[in-house]
Amino acid sequence: MIRSIASRLGLALALATTLAAPLAANAQAPGWTKIRIGVEGNYPPFSQLGADGKLSGFDIDIANAVCAELKAECTMVTQEWDGMMPALNAKKFDMIVASMTITEARQKVADFSDPYYDVPSRWVAKAGAFRNYTPADLKGKKIVVLRNSPRAQHVADNYKESEVLLATKETEVYMELANGRADIAFGSSIVSAEAFLKKPEGKGFAQVGVPVRLGGGGGGVGIAMRKDEAELKQKVNAALKAIKANGTYKKLNDKYFDFDISGS
């Protein structure tokens, strides 16, 4: 059984689509000297919006580094996760830099750059509560996971005898777990460690079992763009290669993580 945390999702999506229409005037002309980038702002340490209204995080720094290579004037546009793809295709922005995993389903509605990082998923629960996380182990248990994500699809496909709670933000996944509304969470290995387990609210919780890598679509996290914009895709891939070659990527990686997340 799947129960949604955000009951107003349908209304939110409809509103996002309606509001995006007037913004179509911001659609990028050929040349890509000005680019609007969709970011989430609620996925630390990749993307977060500070009390001062400033965006920060690994995704934000990668977006800025790519823009510097492209010599483009870039504008960051915050967007709720569920509305990312509709807003991209409504031309609210030109590309998404928001830790979006490349999957076959997403490749049907958008193009992706080469992966710019790749990290596994992890199960998180009260320390000692579970020795394993097989469907049999979690039968009848409440699993919380980010909606519209490869992890949510993995849980839906494989844990049919568990109750599934769908969160609208990755940080909500761990809030639901900490508040006792779920028995176990399935999330990003990095976000669960950095934004939950290292925080006071994560005391007594731990990652369970071994890292889980989800297949499909070539894997990894990429920058999403609208279909048939080959010039932008080519420019972005060239920029990603450049920042890896000139040391910028490693500098940004080391700013946030004590291991290489590139997946290469």
TITI-995393 format. One record per residue (C-alpha): residue number from 1; residue in three letters; chain; x, y, z. Coordinates in steps of 0.5 Angstrom, whole numbers, always signed. Example, Ala and Ser with C-alpha at 12.3 -4.5 7.8 and 13.67 -1.06 7.14 Angstrom:
2
[atom 1, "ALA", "A", [+25, -9, +16]]
[atom 2, "SER", "A", [+27, -2, +14]]
This chain:
264
[atom 1, "MET", "A", [+0, +0, +0]]
[atom 2, "ILE", "A", [+3, +7, -2]]
[atom 3, "ARG", "A", [+1, +13, +2]]
[atom 4, "SER", "A", [+3, +20, +0]]
[atom 5, "ILE", "A", [+5, +25, +5]]
[atom 6, "ALA", "A", [+3, +31, +0]]
[atom 7, "SER", "A", [-4, +30, -1]]
[atom 8, "ARG", "A", [-4, +36, -6]]
[atom 9, "LEU", "A", [+1, +34, -11]]
[atom 10, "GLY", "A", [-4, +34, -17]]
[atom 11, "LEU", "A", [-6, +41, -15]]
[atom 12, "ALA", "A", [+1, +43, -14]]
[atom 13, "LEU", "A", [+3, +40, -21]]
[atom 14, "ALA", "A", [-3, +43, -25]]
[atom 15, "LEU", "A", [-1, +50, -22]]
[atom 16, "ALA", "A", [+6, +49, -24]]
[atom 17, "THR", "A", [+5, +48, -31]]
[atom 18, "THR", "A", [+0, +54, -31]]
[atom 19, "LEU", "A", [+5, +59, -28]]
[atom 20, "ALA", "A", [+10, +56, -33]]
[atom 21, "ALA", "A", [+7, +58, -39]]
[atom 22, "PRO", "A", [+8, +66, -38]]
[atom 23, "LEU", "A", [+15, +64, -37]]
[atom 24, "ALA", "A", [+16, +61, -44]]
[atom 25, "ALA", "A", [+18, +68, -46]]
[atom 26, "ASN", "A", [+25, +67, -42]]
[atom 27, "ALA", "A", [+26, +61, -47]]
[atom 28, "GLN", "A", [+33, +61, -49]]
[atom 29, "ALA", "A", [+35, +63, -56]]
[atom 30, "PRO", "A", [+41, +60, -60]]
[atom 31, "GLY", "A", [+48, +61, -58]]
[atom 32, "TRP", "A", [+46, +59, -50]]
[atom 33, "THR", "A", [+50, +66, -48]]
[atom 34, "LYS", "A", [+44, +66, -42]]
[atom 35, "ILE", "A", [+42, +60, -39]]
[atom 36, "ARG", "A", [+36, +59, -34]]
[atom 37, "ILE", "A", [+38, +53, -29]]
[atom 38, "GLY", "A", [+33, +49, -25]]
[atom 39, "VAL", "A", [+35, +47, -18]]
[atom 40, "GLU", "A", [+32, +45, -12]]
[atom 41, "GLY", "A", [+35, +48, -6]]
[atom 42, "ASN", "A", [+33, +43, -1]]
[atom 43, "TYR", "A", [+38, +37, -2]]
[atom 44, "PRO", "A", [+44, +38, +3]]
[atom 45, "PRO", "A", [+50, +38, +2]]
[atom 46, "PHE", "A", [+48, +38, -6]]
[atom 47, "SER", "A", [+43, +44, -6]]
[atom 48, "GLN", "A", [+41, +48, +0]]
[atom 49, "LEU", "A", [+37, +55, +1]]
[atom 50, "GLY", "A", [+40, +59, +7]]
[atom 51, "ALA", "A", [+37, +64, +11]]
[atom 52, "ASP", "A", [+40, +70, +7]]
[atom 53, "GLY", "A", [+36, +67, +1]]
[atom 54, "LYS", "A", [+43, +65, -2]]
[atom 55, "LEU", "A", [+44, +58, -6]]
[atom 56, "SER", "A", [+50, +53, -4]]
[atom 57, "GLY", "A", [+52, +46, -5]]
[atom 58, "PHE", "A", [+55, +42, -9]]
[atom 59, "ASP", "A", [+50, +42, -15]]
[atom 60, "ILE", "A", [+50, +49, -15]]
[atom 61, "ASP", "A", [+58, +50, -15]]
[atom 62, "ILE", "A", [+58, +45, -21]]
[atom 63, "ALA", "A", [+52, +49, -24]]
[atom 64, "ASN", "A", [+57, +55, -23]]
[atom 65, "ALA", "A", [+63, +52, -26]]
[atom 66, "VAL", "A", [+59, +49, -32]]
[atom 67, "CYS", "A", [+57, +56, -33]]
[atom 68, "ALA", "A", [+64, +59, -33]]
[atom 69, "GLU", "A", [+66, +54, -38]]
[atom 70, "LEU", "A", [+61, +56, -43]]
[atom 71, "LYS", "A", [+62, +64, -41]]
[atom 72, "ALA", "A", [+54, +64, -40]]
[atom 73, "GLU", "A", [+50, +68, -36]]
[atom 74, "CYS", "A", [+46, +64, -31]]
[atom 75, "THR", "A", [+40, +65, -27]]
[atom 76, "MET", "A", [+38, +59, -22]]
[atom 77, "VAL", "A", [+31, +58, -21]]
[atom 78, "THR", "A", [+29, +54, -15]]
[atom 79, "GLN", "A", [+23, +49, -16]]
[atom 80, "GLU", "A", [+20, +44, -12]]
[atom 81, "TRP", "A", [+22, +37, -14]]
[atom 82, "ASP", "A", [+16, +34, -17]]
[atom 83, "GLY", "A", [+15, +40, -22]]
[atom 84, "MET", "A", [+22, +39, -25]]
[atom 85, "MET", "A", [+21, +36, -31]]
[atom 86, "PRO", "A", [+14, +39, -33]]
[atom 87, "ALA", "A", [+18, +46, -31]]
[atom 88, "LEU", "A", [+24, +44, -36]]
[atom 89, "ASN", "A", [+19, +42, -42]]
[atom 90, "ALA", "A", [+15, +49, -41]]
[atom 91, "LYS", "A", [+21, +53, -41]]
[atom 92, "LYS", "A", [+21, +56, -34]]
[atom 93, "PHE", "A", [+29, +54, -35]]
[atom 94, "ASP", "A", [+33, +51, -40]]
[atom 95, "MET", "A", [+37, +45, -36]]
[atom 96, "ILE", "A", [+36, +42, -29]]
[atom 97, "VAL", "A", [+42, +41, -24]]
[atom 98, "ALA", "A", [+39, +38, -18]]
[atom 99, "SER", "A", [+42, +31, -17]]
[atom 100, "MET", "A", [+37, +28, -22]]
[atom 101, "THR", "A", [+39, +20, -23]]
[atom 102, "ILE", "A", [+39, +18, -31]]
[atom 103, "THR", "A", [+34, +13, -32]]
[atom 104, "GLU", "A", [+30, +10, -38]]
[atom 105, "ALA", "A", [+24, +13, -36]]
[atom 106, "ARG", "A", [+27, +20, -35]]
[atom 107, "GLN", "A", [+30, +19, -42]]
[atom 108, "LYS", "A", [+24, +19, -45]]
[atom 109, "VAL", "A", [+22, +26, -43]]
[atom 110, "ALA", "A", [+29, +29, -43]]
[atom 111, "ASP", "A", [+36, +29, -45]]
[atom 112, "PHE", "A", [+42, +28, -40]]
[atom 113, "SER", "A", [+49, +30, -40]]
[atom 114, "ASP", "A", [+54, +25, -38]]
[atom 115, "PRO", "A", [+54, +23, -31]]
[atom 116, "TYR", "A", [+57, +28, -26]]
[atom 117, "TYR", "A", [+57, +24, -20]]
[atom 118, "ASP", "A", [+55, +17, -18]]
[atom 119, "VAL", "A", [+53, +15, -11]]
[atom 120, "PRO", "A", [+49, +9, -8]]
[atom 121, "SER", "A", [+43, +9, -4]]
[atom 122, "ARG", "A", [+43, +6, +3]]
[atom 123, "TRP", "A", [+37, +4, +8]]
[atom 124, "VAL", "A", [+37, +8, +14]]
[atom 125, "ALA", "A", [+34, +5, +21]]
[atom 126, "LYS", "A", [+34, +5, +28]]
[atom 127, "ALA", "A", [+41, +2, +30]]
[atom 128, "GLY", "A", [+40, -5, +31]]
[atom 129, "ALA", "A", [+33, -6, +29]]
[atom 130, "PHE", "A", [+34, -9, +22]]
[atom 131, "ARG", "A", [+40, -14, +20]]
[atom 132, "ASN", "A", [+38, -14, +13]]
[atom 133, "TYR", "A", [+33, -11, +9]]
[atom 134, "THR", "A", [+30, -16, +4]]
[atom 135, "PRO", "A", [+23, -16, +2]]
[atom 136, "ALA", "A", [+22, -22, +7]]
[atom 137, "ASP", "A", [+25, -18, +13]]
[atom 138, "LEU", "A", [+21, -11, +11]]
[atom 139, "LYS", "A", [+14, -15, +10]]
[atom 140, "GLY", "A", [+9, -11, +14]]
[atom 141, "LYS", "A", [+14, -5, +16]]
[atom 142, "LYS", "A", [+13, +2, +14]]
[atom 143, "ILE", "A", [+18, +5, +9]]
[atom 144, "VAL", "A", [+19, +12, +7]]
[atom 145, "VAL", "A", [+23, +14, +1]]
[atom 146, "LEU", "A", [+23, +20, -4]]
[atom 147, "ARG", "A", [+17, +20, -9]]
[atom 148, "ASN", "A", [+18, +20, -16]]
[atom 149, "SER", "A", [+25, +17, -15]]
[atom 150, "PRO", "A", [+29, +11, -18]]
[atom 151, "ARG", "A", [+29, +9, -10]]
[atom 152, "ALA", "A", [+21, +10, -10]]
[atom 153, "GLN", "A", [+21, +5, -16]]
[atom 154, "HIS", "A", [+25, +0, -13]]
[atom 155, "VAL", "A", [+21, +0, -7]]
[atom 156, "ALA", "A", [+15, -1, -11]]
[atom 157, "ASP", "A", [+17, -6, -15]]
[atom 158, "ASN", "A", [+20, -10, -10]]
[atom 159, "TYR", "A", [+17, -9, -3]]
[atom 160, "LYS", "A", [+10, -10, -5]]
[atom 161, "GLU", "A", [+8, -13, +2]]
[atom 162, "SER", "A", [+11, -7, +6]]
[atom 163, "GLU", "A", [+7, +0, +7]]
[atom 164, "VAL", "A", [+11, +6, +3]]
[atom 165, "LEU", "A", [+11, +13, +5]]
[atom 166, "LEU", "A", [+12, +18, +0]]
[atom 167, "ALA", "A", [+16, +24, +2]]
[atom 168, "THR", "A", [+16, +30, -3]]
[atom 169, "LYS", "A", [+23, +32, -1]]
[atom 170, "GLU", "A", [+29, +28, +1]]
[atom 171, "THR", "A", [+30, +31, +8]]
[atom 172, "GLU", "A", [+23, +30, +9]]
[atom 173, "VAL", "A", [+25, +22, +9]]
[atom 174, "TYR", "A", [+29, +23, +15]]
[atom 175, "MET", "A", [+24, +27, +19]]
[atom 176, "GLU", "A", [+19, +22, +18]]
[atom 177, "LEU", "A", [+24, +17, +20]]
[atom 178, "ALA", "A", [+26, +21, +26]]
[atom 179, "ASN", "A", [+19, +22, +28]]
[atom 180, "GLY", "A", [+17, +15, +28]]
[atom 181, "ARG", "A", [+12, +15, +22]]
[atom 182, "ALA", "A", [+17, +10, +19]]
[atom 183, "ASP", "A", [+21, +4, +21]]
[atom 184, "ILE", "A", [+26, +5, +15]]
[atom 185, "ALA", "A", [+28, +9, +10]]
[atom 186, "PHE", "A", [+31, +8, +3]]
[atom 187, "GLY", "A", [+35, +14, +1]]
[atom 188, "SER", "A", [+42, +17, -2]]
[atom 189, "SER", "A", [+48, +15, +2]]
[atom 190, "ILE", "A", [+51, +22, +2]]
[atom 191, "VAL", "A", [+45, +26, +4]]
[atom 192, "SER", "A", [+43, +21, +10]]
[atom 193, "ALA", "A", [+50, +21, +12]]
[atom 194, "GLU", "A", [+51, +28, +12]]
[atom 195, "ALA", "A", [+44, +31, +13]]
[atom 196, "PHE", "A", [+41, +26, +18]]
[atom 197, "LEU", "A", [+46, +22, +21]]
[atom 198, "LYS", "A", [+51, +27, +23]]
[atom 199, "LYS", "A", [+46, +31, +26]]
[atom 200, "PRO", "A", [+43, +31, +33]]
[atom 201, "GLU", "A", [+36, +28, +30]]
[atom 202, "GLY", "A", [+40, +22, +27]]
[atom 203, "LYS", "A", [+43, +20, +34]]
[atom 204, "GLY", "A", [+41, +13, +35]]
[atom 205, "PHE", "A", [+40, +11, +27]]
[atom 206, "ALA", "A", [+45, +8, +22]]
[atom 207, "GLN", "A", [+46, +6, +15]]
[atom 208, "VAL", "A", [+43, -2, +14]]
[atom 209, "GLY", "A", [+47, -7, +10]]
[atom 210, "VAL", "A", [+51, -5, +4]]
[atom 211, "PRO", "A", [+50, +0, -1]]
[atom 212, "VAL", "A", [+45, -1, -7]]
[atom 213, "ARG", "A", [+46, +1, -14]]
[atom 214, "LEU", "A", [+40, +2, -18]]
[atom 215, "GLY", "A", [+41, +0, -25]]
[atom 216, "GLY", "A", [+37, +3, -31]]
[atom 217, "GLY", "A", [+39, +9, -36]]
[atom 218, "GLY", "A", [+46, +8, -36]]
[atom 219, "GLY", "A", [+46, +10, -28]]
[atom 220, "GLY", "A", [+49, +16, -25]]
[atom 221, "VAL", "A", [+47, +23, -24]]
[atom 222, "GLY", "A", [+46, +28, -30]]
[atom 223, "ILE", "A", [+44, +35, -32]]
[atom 224, "ALA", "A", [+37, +35, -35]]
[atom 225, "MET", "A", [+36, +39, -42]]
[atom 226, "ARG", "A", [+30, +39, -46]]
[atom 227, "LYS", "A", [+30, +34, -52]]
[atom 228, "ASP", "A", [+33, +36, -59]]
[atom 229, "GLU", "A", [+37, +41, -56]]
[atom 230, "ALA", "A", [+44, +38, -59]]
[atom 231, "GLU", "A", [+48, +44, -58]]
[atom 232, "LEU", "A", [+47, +45, -51]]
[atom 233, "LYS", "A", [+48, +38, -49]]
[atom 234, "GLN", "A", [+55, +38, -53]]
[atom 235, "LYS", "A", [+57, +45, -50]]
[atom 236, "VAL", "A", [+55, +42, -43]]
[atom 237, "ASN", "A", [+59, +35, -44]]
[atom 238, "ALA", "A", [+65, +39, -46]]
[atom 239, "ALA", "A", [+64, +44, -40]]
[atom 240, "LEU", "A", [+64, +38, -35]]
[atom 241, "LYS", "A", [+70, +34, -39]]
[atom 242, "ALA", "A", [+74, +41, -38]]
[atom 243, "ILE", "A", [+72, +42, -30]]
[atom 244, "LYS", "A", [+75, +35, -29]]
[atom 245, "ALA", "A", [+81, +36, -33]]
[atom 246, "ASN", "A", [+83, +43, -30]]
[atom 247, "GLY", "A", [+82, +41, -23]]
[atom 248, "THR", "A", [+76, +45, -22]]
[atom 249, "TYR", "A", [+72, +38, -20]]
[atom 250, "LYS", "A", [+76, +35, -15]]
[atom 251, "LYS", "A", [+77, +42, -12]]
[atom 252, "LEU", "A", [+69, +42, -11]]
[atom 253, "ASN", "A", [+69, +35, -9]]
[atom 254, "ASP", "A", [+74, +36, -4]]
[atom 255, "LYS", "A", [+70, +42, -1]]
[atom 256, "TYR", "A", [+64, +37, +1]]
[atom 257, "PHE", "A", [+66, +30, +1]]
[atom 258, "ASP", "A", [+72, +26, +4]]
[atom 259, "PHE", "A", [+72, +21, -2]]
[atom 260, "ASP", "A", [+71, +21, -10]]
[atom 261, "ILE", "A", [+64, +22, -12]]
[atom 262, "SER", "A", [+65, +22, -19]]
[atom 263, "GLY", "A", [+64, +15, -20]]
[atom 264, "SER", "A", [+69, +15, -25]]
